[in-house]
Amino acid sequence: MDLNRLIQMLMRMFLRKAVNKGIRSATDYASRRGKAPEEMTPEERAQAKKAKDLADKAKKMARLGRRL
């Protein structure tokens, strides 16, 4: 394998991991509406969990739609 191809493959792998981490943290932040879990009431925590679950389901459905 060419060294250039190997470097490109590794760069893509690390970039994909970084982008996925950023997307996960952004959806988590959006579901919490910018508050830390310690500052939230139990009702707000439950709503944030529901929002995060809904975002996860939407992500799965988008993946499924791309497959079809």
C-alpha positions as CSV (number, residue, x, y, z in Angstrom):
1,M,0.0,0.0,0.0
2,D,1.2,3.5,-0.8
3,L,2.2,5.6,2.1
4,N,0.0,8.5,0.9
5,R,-3.1,6.3,0.9
6,L,-2.3,5.0,4.4
7,I,-2.0,8.5,5.7
8,Q,-5.2,9.5,4.0
9,M,-7.0,6.5,5.5
10,L,-5.8,7.3,9.0
11,M,-6.7,11.0,8.6
12,R,-10.2,10.0,7.5
13,M,-10.6,7.7,10.5
14,F,-9.6,10.3,13.0
15,L,-11.6,13.0,11.4
16,R,-14.7,10.8,11.4
17,K,-14.3,10.1,15.1
18,A,-13.9,13.8,15.8
19,V,-16.9,14.8,13.8
20,N,-19.1,12.0,15.4
21,K,-18.0,13.1,18.9
22,G,-18.9,16.7,18.0
23,I,-22.3,15.7,16.8
24,R,-23.0,13.6,19.8
25,S,-22.0,16.4,22.2
26,A,-24.0,19.0,20.3
27,T,-27.2,16.9,20.4
28,D,-26.7,16.2,24.1
29,Y,-26.2,20.0,24.7
30,A,-29.3,20.8,22.6
31,S,-31.4,18.3,24.5
32,R,-30.3,19.7,27.8
33,R,-30.9,23.3,26.5
34,G,-27.5,24.3,27.7
35,K,-28.0,23.5,31.3
36,A,-25.8,21.1,33.4
37,P,-27.7,18.1,34.7
38,E,-27.0,19.2,38.3
39,E,-28.8,22.5,37.7
40,M,-31.9,20.8,36.2
41,T,-35.1,19.8,38.1
42,P,-36.1,16.1,37.8
43,E,-38.8,17.1,35.3
44,E,-36.2,18.9,33.1
45,R,-33.9,15.9,33.3
46,A,-36.7,13.6,32.2
47,Q,-37.6,15.9,29.3
48,A,-33.9,16.1,28.3
49,K,-33.7,12.3,28.3
50,K,-36.8,12.1,26.1
51,A,-35.3,14.7,23.7
52,K,-32.0,12.7,23.5
53,D,-33.9,9.5,22.9
54,L,-35.9,11.2,20.2
55,A,-32.8,12.5,18.5
56,D,-31.2,9.0,18.6
57,K,-34.3,7.6,17.0
58,A,-34.2,10.2,14.3
59,K,-30.6,9.5,13.6
60,K,-31.4,5.8,13.3
61,M,-34.3,6.5,10.9
62,A,-32.1,8.7,8.8
63,R,-29.5,6.0,8.6
64,L,-32.2,3.5,7.6
65,G,-33.6,5.8,5.0
66,R,-30.1,6.2,3.4
67,R,-29.8,2.4,3.2
68,L,-33.0,2.1,1.3
